[in-house]
Amino acid sequence: MMKTNRAKLMMCMANNCMNLIDLVRKCGLPYATVKNAVYGRSVRPATIGKIAKALGVNVVDIAETEQN
């Protein structure tokens, strides 16, 4: 499971003039799944991949990186 970086994801959404509903429609995932990703909850890597693709960015641009 992976998490998104909420701030980065929101910036990407803003750059694409998208709100949550727009993103749901563009990536074709269930509303609850996209909402979980937007709010930084754990989701499957493929989910983050689909969201990144819908936003036209790389996964690394929106994924949370672990800091050890």
URWO-V845753 format. One record per pair of residues at least 12 apart in sequence whose C-alpha atoms are under 10 Angstrom apart, sorted by sequence separation. I is the first residue (numbers start at 0). J is the second residue. If there is no record, write none. Layout:
i & j
I & J
I & J
//
This chain:
i & j
22 & 34
47 & 59
20 & 33
33 & 46
37 & 50
45 & 58
48 & 61
19 & 33
20 & 34
32 & 46
33 & 47
36 & 50
44 & 58
47 & 61
48 & 62
19 & 34
22 & 37
32 & 47
47 & 62
33 & 49
33 & 50
19 & 37
28 & 46
44 & 62
26 & 46
26 & 47
28 & 49
26 & 48
27 & 49
28 & 50
26 & 49
27 & 50
39 & 62
25 & 49
26 & 50
37 & 61
39 & 63
12 & 37
25 & 50
26 & 51
36 & 61
26 & 52
27 & 53
36 & 62
23 & 50
25 & 52
26 & 53
8 & 36
9 & 37
22 & 50
25 & 53
26 & 54
8 & 37
9 & 38
24 & 53
25 & 54
7 & 37
8 & 38
23 & 53
5 & 36
6 & 37
8 & 39
22 & 53
3 & 35
4 & 36
5 & 37
6 & 38
21 & 53
22 & 54
2 & 35
3 & 36
4 & 37
5 & 38
6 & 39
2 & 36
3 & 37
4 & 38
5 & 39
1 & 36
2 & 37
3 & 38
4 & 39
5 & 40
2 & 38
3 & 39
4 & 40
2 & 39
3 & 40
17 & 54
1 & 39
2 & 40
3 & 41
12 & 50
15 & 53
16 & 54
1 & 40
2 & 41
3 & 42
12 & 51
15 & 54
0 & 40
1 & 41
2 & 42
11 & 51
14 & 54
15 & 55
0 & 41
1 & 42
2 & 43
3 & 44
12 & 53
13 & 54
0 & 42
1 & 43
2 & 44
8 & 50
12 & 54
0 & 43
1 & 44
8 & 51
11 & 54
0 & 44
1 & 45
2 & 46
3 & 47
11 & 55
0 & 45
1 & 46
2 & 47
11 & 56
0 & 46
1 & 47
8 & 54
0 & 47
8 & 56
11 & 60
11 & 61
10 & 61
8 & 60
9 & 61
7 & 60
8 & 61
7 & 61
8 & 62
3 & 58
4 & 59
6 & 61
7 & 62
8 & 63
3 & 59
4 & 60
5 & 61
7 & 63
3 & 60
4 & 61
5 & 62
6 & 63
3 & 61
4 & 62
5 & 63
2 & 61
3 & 62
4 & 63
2 & 62
3 & 63
4 & 64
1 & 62
2 & 63
3 & 64
1 & 63
2 & 64
1 & 64
2 & 65
1 & 65
//
